[in-house]
Amino acid sequence: MKTTISCDVHDYFEIVCMRKSQITITLHSEKIISGEASDIILNQEKQECLQMRVNNALYTIPLTEIKHLHAHNNPTSAHNFQVKIT
């Protein structure tokens, strides 16, 4: 499993959190999660994680577990994009 992500990809996560964007992520396990991007934090294992709100619950997902990021349904069309993480 990867232990880091590139700076370019990290920037996309920072952008969606800053904008509180509506996003859908696909994990390497193929699980799909949709909600509002909230923040990037460190978990207890010192992994960088995406925090997102899904139906009023807060989820914390290590960035290295995410293989696809899709920002969608945001009011400004330029804020909607997709990133495949390799």
Secondary structure, 3 states (H helix, E strand, C coil): CCCCCCHHHHHHHHHHHHHCCEEEEEECCCCEEEEEEEEEEECCCCCEEEEEEECCEEEEEEHHHEEEEEECCCCCHHHCEEEECC
